[in-house]
Structures are given as C-alpha cells and as structure tokens.
Amino acid sequence: MSHYVLQFAGTGESIASYDYTRDPPNDYPAAHMHIHGRAENLEQMLERCGRPKDKPDDLHLPVGGRRFRPCLEDLIEFCILERLVTPRPRWESVLNVSRQRFRDDQLRAAVRRSPEIAAGVLKERGWKLTEPDG
C-alpha cells in the first residue's frame, strides 16, 4: 500500500492524495487520487448525480492502474515544477534515479505478468529467444 499526501504547510490540511492498495476491498481503482477541499464543479456534478452529501474527496480518480501509477517522485517533481516548494541542489538527478528504480521494478512485474508480450517485443527488436520448457 502507498499513500502520498500533498498538504498545506500552514495547517497540515490535505490538498490532494494518491493511494495505491494492491488488493482493494472494494471496486474502486487500486491506484487512485483524491482531491481535497472545495471544487465547486465537482460538488455540483455530485449533487446532480444524486450524491449531495458527498464531497470531491469521496471520488476515486484513476491514475494509471497497478503497474503504471504515479510514484512519490512524481508528486515531488510536480511540487517543484509548479513552484510550490524550493528544490534542493541536484534534485532532478536524485529524483530521476529513484523514479527509475521504481519504474524498473514495475516493468519487471509487468513482464512477469505478461511474458508472451515481452518476448514478442524483444523478438520484434531482433532478439533471439528460447521458450522455456514447461
């Protein structure tokens, strides 16, 4: 499980959050985002859909699924690029190394889940592969 929250430093109030639950106990997307606070258009939409008591942060906005979800480094980079925080020196290289580690782990998991697709892509690129015995 992963839970990343963007909070307002003055009050600690949540602004947005990313959640990932490997085996969610409900039908919501395993990887999703919540928007906290007021969002008038979303509130109006919820009311029109018969959900007047719900708030925007009750919604589970999908963000890329199990393997291709945002990572903490993406949220940190968002804060830096949008000038919401002051970055430290060499921030970009540190984030890129850490993010690549995360993405490599996700790629390994995706290949384990779909080895035929991975083998097909490698064959298209000229690799010579031997299928496993089994």
Sequence and secondary structure as in RCSB ss.txt:
>XXXX:A:sequence
MSHYVLQFAGTGESIASYDYTRDPPNDYPAAHMHIHGRAENLEQMLERCGRPKDKPDDLHLPVGGRRFRPCLEDL
IEFCILERLVTPRPRWESVLNVSRQRFRDDQLRAAVRRSPEIAAGVLKERGWKLTEPDG
>XXXX:A:secstr
 EEEEEE TTT  EEEEEEE SS SSSS SEEEEE S  HHHHHHHHHTT TT  GGG  EE STTTS   HHHH
HHHHHHTTSS   TTHHHHHHHHHHHHHHHHHHHHHHH HHHHHHHHHHTT        
